[in-house]
Amino acid sequence: MSRESSAKKIIAVLKLILLAGIVVGIPAFLYLKYGSSIFSKDTASGVIEYLRQNSSIAFLLIIGLQIIQVVICVLPGQPIQFAASYMFGVGIGYLLSVIGAVIGTTISFYLAKLLGSDAMHLFFGEEKVKDYQRRLNSGRGLLLTFLIYLIPGVPKDLLSYAAGISEMRFRPFLLTATIGRSPAMLGSLLVGHFFVKQNYTAMIILTAVILIILLICFIKRVELIAFLDKIEMKDMKTEEKTNG
């Protein structure tokens, strides 16, 4: 075995260890440290309490938590945004959440680009990753990105990783992803705001609306995914006729 071949294998192993540490190691550490509560409905109150205890750097902690939530895609984002609004209000809370989301998306995108397709396939499943890549490489990849982030219930957890190994350029993807995720982010921030103001009627109404939208999207998730596929197929047929 040549030195070059050995070096490539070592690099490949180091890449896998890095990805495993981020995708598996961090969630495992959080679970061991905080238990299953980190994934429960009580997470928001725990985050708020933690921010209160560290109020002098709370804004940095919110950004950091949001980065981790985007990079470690199994973690829920709503408790972080709820806490951000509770501590700083909707405007600043949104700004901090967006900064964290932008940094997290950037890390995920370039981490995937660094580690390559093989590592993504190994950890997230080859078929699933290729499906995302196929959508992103279509002529309407940005529209699909926007809809996937916008519509609740549509799988989006691996999108930024898949984008990193797709043909999509970073800046358009980042802008589209940020705009697409903003409505859901603002919804969580508003719930936190109404809670602080003790406007429970508005909070209940908004929560009910969000739950209804989530329920409809969950029930219609197959149709929504089929709609995305239809957009993609239409574009592929148009491209075939153009190249004809």
N, C-alpha and C positions, 0 to 999 in steps of 0.2 A: 504494500500500500504506500503510495507516494505521500510526501509531506503535505502537498496541496490538498489531496483527498482527505487526509486526517484532519487538517485544519478546517475544511468545510464541514466535516462531521461534528467536530467540536463546536463550531459556530452554530450549527443546527440544533445541537443539544442545549446550548446556552440560550438560544432563542426560545425553545420550548419551556425551559426552566423559568425564564422571565415571564412568559405568558401565563404559565401555571401559577406563579407567585402572585400575579395581578388578578387573574380571573378566579382562581380557586383559593389561593392563600389568604388574600385580604378578607373575603367573606367568611372563611373559616375562622380567622382571627377575631373578627367582629362577633361571630356567633359564640365563640368560646368565652369572649370577654363580657358580652352583654346578654347572651342567651337568646332564646327565640323571640324575646320582646322587640328586638330590632326589626322584625318583620311583622309585628302585630299592630293593632290599632292604637296602642299606647305609645308608639314610637314618637309621635309628634310632641307629646307632653315631656317625654324624656329628652328630646332634642332641645326644647324650650328651656328646661331646667339646666341642661348642660351649658347653654348659651348664657343664661343668667349668671351662672357661677363664673363664667369667663367673659363678662360683658365688655371688658376693655378690648378684647380681640374678637368679639362676636361676629363682626362683619367678615373677618378673615376666615373664621370657622365655617360660616355659611357658604362662602365661596369654595372652601376646601371640601365640605360635605357634598356640595353639588357636583364638584369635579369627580369625586369618588363614585357618586350615584350614576353618573353618565358612563364612566369607565367600567365600573362593576355593574353591568346592566341588570342584574337580578335584584338590586336594592330598590326600594320604592322612593320616588322623588317627591310625592305630595307632602309627607311630613316635614321635609326640609323647607319647602316653599311656605307651608303653613307657619312654621317657626320664623321664617324670614319676615313674613308680613306681621306676625305678632310682635317681633322685636323692633322692626324699623318702618312698618307701614308698607302699603302696596307699591309705591313708586320706587323707593330705595330697595325694598325687598326684591322687586322685579329686576332691578339693575344688578344686584348681587347675584341673583339666581342665573341671569343671562350670562354674566361674566364667568361663573362657574361652569355653566353648560357649554359655553364657547371653548373654554380651556379643555374641558373633558372631551368634547367632540374632537378637538384638535389632537389630543393625546391618542384617542382611539384610532383616528384616521391614520396618523403617521406611525403608530405602533404596528398596525396591520401592514402598512407598507414596508416597515422595517423587517417584520417577521416573515412576511410572505404568505402565499396561498396555502402551502402545505400545513403550516402551523394553524391557520384559521380552520382548515378542513378537519384537522385532528381534534381540536377542542370544541368546535361548534357544529361539526357535521358537514361533510362535503356537499351533500345534496342541498341543505338549507343555505349554505354560503353561496353556492353557485346560483341558486334561485334568486337571491338578492343581487348578485352580480349581473345576472341576465336582465333584471329590471333596471338596474342603474345604468347599464351599457346601452339600453334602448334609447331611441331618439328623444323620448320624453322622460328621461331619467329624473330631471329636476321636478317635473310635475308629479311624478310618482313619489319622489322623496317628500315633497310637500304634503301630499295626501296621506302617506304612511305616518308621518309625524302628527298630522292634524287629527286624523280619525282615531278615536279611542277604540281599543280592542283589536286593531290591526297590528300584527307582530312587528316590532320595530327595534327590539333589543340589540340586534347585531348589525343594524344598518350602517352605523359609522365605521365599524370594522370592515364590512363588505365594501364600503365606498373606498377605503384605503387601498384595496387590491383591485378596484375596478378602473375603468377608463375615465371616470369622472374627475374633473378638476376640483381642487380643494375649496377655493373661495366661493364658487357658486353653490357647492354642496353645503358649506357651512352657513351661508346666508339663508338658503332655503330651509335647512333644518331648524335654524333659530326662529324664523318666522312661523314655520309649521308647528313648533312645539309651544309657541307663546300663548295661544288661547287656553290650553289646559293648564299651563303654568299660572296664568292670571286668575283662572278659576280657583286654584288652590290658595293663591295669595289673598283673594277676596274673602274666602271662607275664614282665613286667619284674621283678616281685618275686621270682619263683622263680629267675630268672637271677642276681639279686644274691646270693641265698642259696645259689647253686650247687646248688639242688635240681632237677637236670636231669631227673630222672624225672618229677616233678610238672609241670615245664615242658613236657616232651614229651607227656605225657598230655593236658594242657590244650590245647596247640597242636593235637594230633591231634583232640580233640573239636571244637574251633573249626573246623578245616578240614573235618571231616565235616559239621558243620552248614552251613557255607558251601557245600560241594559239593551237599548235598541241596537247599538253598535255590536254588542256581544251576540244578540240574536241574529243580526244580519251580517255577521262577520264573513260568512261564506260568500254572500252576495257582494260584499264590499271588496273582498279579495278578487272575486271574479270580475268586478268592475275595473280594478287595477289591471288585471290580465287583459281585459278587453281593450283598454287604452293602449297597452303595450302591443298587442297583436295588430291593432289598427295602424299603429305607427310602423310596425315591421312590414306590413303589406304595402304601405305608402312608399317605404324605402325601397322595397323590391321593385315596385313599378318604376320608381325614379332611376334605379340602376339598370332596369330592364333589359 
